[in-house]
Amino acid sequence: MNLGRLTGRAKKLIDERGGMDALKKDAIELKGIATGKGSIADKAKAAAGAIKNPGKAGTDDPATPAT
């Protein structure tokens, strides 16, 4: 395994999603979804929707996907 190549690919993906600030926002949004109200299926749908919008601020209800 080439660790340098893996590191480069990870950095490229982070940059494509909007950088470290966007990554932090995504993590906070996903944490809110995971700890929020709703069934596992609802949370999975909300998380999938959140991942499609990198770095986008979440909604007031963490169980609903950001649009």
NORRABEL-V283505 format. One record per residue. N is the residue number from 1. RES is the residue in one small letter. SS is DSSP state (a for helix, b for strand, c for the rest). NEAR is the number of other ideal C-beta (glycine too) atoms within 10 Angstrom. Layout:
# NORRABEL-V283505
n res ss near
N RES SS NEAR
N RES SS NEAR
This chain:
# NORRABEL-V283505
n res ss near
1 m c 4
2 n c 8
3 l a 7
4 g a 7
5 r a 9
6 l a 10
7 t a 10
8 g a 11
9 r a 11
10 a a 10
11 k a 10
12 k a 10
13 l a 10
14 i a 14
15 d a 12
16 e a 10
17 r c 16
18 g c 14
19 g a 12
20 m a 11
21 d a 9
22 a a 17
23 l a 16
24 k a 11
25 k a 19
26 d a 19
27 a a 10
28 i a 13
29 e a 24
30 l a 17
31 k a 12
32 g a 17
33 i a 26
34 a a 13
35 t a 10
36 g c 15
37 k c 9
38 g c 15
39 s c 9
40 i a 8
41 a a 8
42 d a 15
43 k a 18
44 a a 12
45 k a 16
46 a a 25
47 a a 16
48 a a 11
49 g a 16
50 a a 23
51 i a 14
52 k a 11
53 n c 17
54 p c 15
55 g c 15
56 k c 16
57 a c 9
58 g c 21
59 t c 16
60 d c 6
61 d c 13
62 p c 23
63 a c 17
64 t c 17
65 p c 20
66 a c 16
67 t c 9
